[in-house]
């Protein structure tokens, strides 16, 4: 069997909606024949305790620089998130990284900001998410 490509992934998400992030990571962890390294900033990451917004921005930028793709939880809340907008800017303008938008479970609509920035849009199921990631990197 050939070696699997390890994809470096930054998962953008709201710390206020950490359950969706945790479930997404679990889904990816359990996917056979898919390896990745998670460069995200979960709530318990020391970056979360940055002294100011500039320090947090630079820390996120440094993580995104190491990735192949940025995956964004595309709930409607994302439209109003200043951090997701900043992460989109970092991904697209600073590094030209592809973006995969993941529709939340059962959502009829997703953030127009995320949708417009996305290279691929995945439904909330493992096959769709992994297929979208593989399509861009």
C-alpha positions in Angstrom: 0.0 0.0 0.0 1.4 3.4 -0.9 2.2 5.9 1.8 -0.6 8.3 2.7 -0.2 12.0 2.2 -0.4 13.8 5.5 -2.4 17.0 5.1 -1.7 19.9 7.4 -5.0 21.4 8.3 -6.1 24.6 10.2 -9.7 24.3 11.4 -11.2 27.7 11.9 -14.0 27.7 14.4 -15.7 29.7 17.1 -14.5 28.7 20.6 -18.2 29.3 21.6 -19.2 26.4 19.4 -16.4 24.0 20.4 -18.7 20.9 20.2 -18.8 21.1 16.4 -15.1 21.5 16.3 -14.5 18.5 18.6 -17.0 16.4 16.5 -15.2 17.4 13.2 -11.8 16.4 14.6 -13.3 13.1 15.8 -14.7 12.4 12.4 -11.4 13.1 10.7 -9.5 11.1 13.3 -11.7 8.0 12.6 -11.4 8.2 8.8 -9.5 5.2 7.4 -6.7 6.0 4.9 -6.7 9.7 5.9 -3.8 11.2 7.8 -3.6 14.8 8.9 -1.9 17.2 11.3 -4.1 19.6 13.2 -2.8 23.1 13.3 -6.0 24.6 14.9 -6.3 26.7 18.0 -8.6 24.8 20.4 -9.9 26.7 23.4 -7.3 25.1 25.7 -4.4 26.1 23.5 -2.1 28.7 25.2 -2.5 30.9 22.1 -6.0 31.5 23.4 -4.5 33.4 26.3 -2.6 35.9 24.0 -2.0 39.3 25.6 -3.8 41.1 22.8 -5.5 40.7 19.4 -2.3 41.4 17.5 -0.5 38.6 19.3 -3.3 36.2 18.6 -3.5 37.3 14.9 0.2 36.6 14.5 0.0 33.2 16.3 -2.9 32.2 14.0 -1.0 33.4 10.9 2.1 31.4 11.9 -0.1 28.2 12.2 -1.9 28.8 8.9 1.5 29.3 7.2 2.3 25.6 7.9 -0.9 24.2 6.5 -2.1 22.9 3.2 -5.8 23.9 3.7 -8.0 25.9 6.0 -11.3 24.2 7.0 -14.0 26.6 8.2 -17.1 25.7 10.2 -19.6 27.7 8.1 -22.4 28.3 10.5 -24.3 31.6 10.1 -22.5 32.9 13.2 -19.3 33.0 11.0 -20.7 35.9 9.0 -20.4 38.0 12.1 -17.2 36.7 13.5 -14.3 39.1 13.2 -11.8 36.2 13.7 -13.2 34.0 11.0 -13.0 37.0 8.6 -9.3 37.5 9.7 -8.6 33.8 9.2 -10.0 34.0 5.7 -7.8 37.0 5.0 -4.8 35.2 6.3 -5.6 32.1 4.2 -6.4 33.9 1.0 -4.4 37.1 0.9 -1.3 36.2 2.9 -0.8 32.6 1.8 -3.2 31.7 -1.0 -4.4 28.6 0.9 -7.5 26.8 -0.3 -10.5 26.9 2.0 -13.0 24.2 2.6 -16.3 25.3 4.2 -18.2 22.7 6.3 -21.9 23.1 6.6 -23.1 22.6 10.1 -25.3 19.6 10.8 -28.8 20.2 9.5 -28.2 23.8 8.4 -30.2 25.1 5.5 -28.0 28.1 5.1 -24.3 28.8 5.6 -22.4 32.0 6.1 -22.2 34.0 2.8 -18.7 35.2 3.9 -17.4 31.7 4.2 -19.3 30.5 1.1 -17.8 33.2 -1.0 -14.2 32.4 0.2 -14.5 28.6 -0.1 -12.8 26.6 -2.8 -15.0 23.6 -1.8 -18.1 23.2 0.3 -18.7 20.0 2.3 -21.8 18.7 3.9 -21.7 17.6 7.6 -20.6 14.1 7.0 -17.2 12.4 6.9 -17.2 11.4 3.3 -18.1 14.9 2.0 -15.5 16.6 4.3 -12.6 14.3 3.4 -13.5 14.4 -0.3 -13.5 18.2 -0.2 -10.1 18.3 1.6 -8.6 15.9 -0.9 -10.0 17.9 -3.8 -8.0 21.0 -2.8 -4.7 19.4 -1.5 
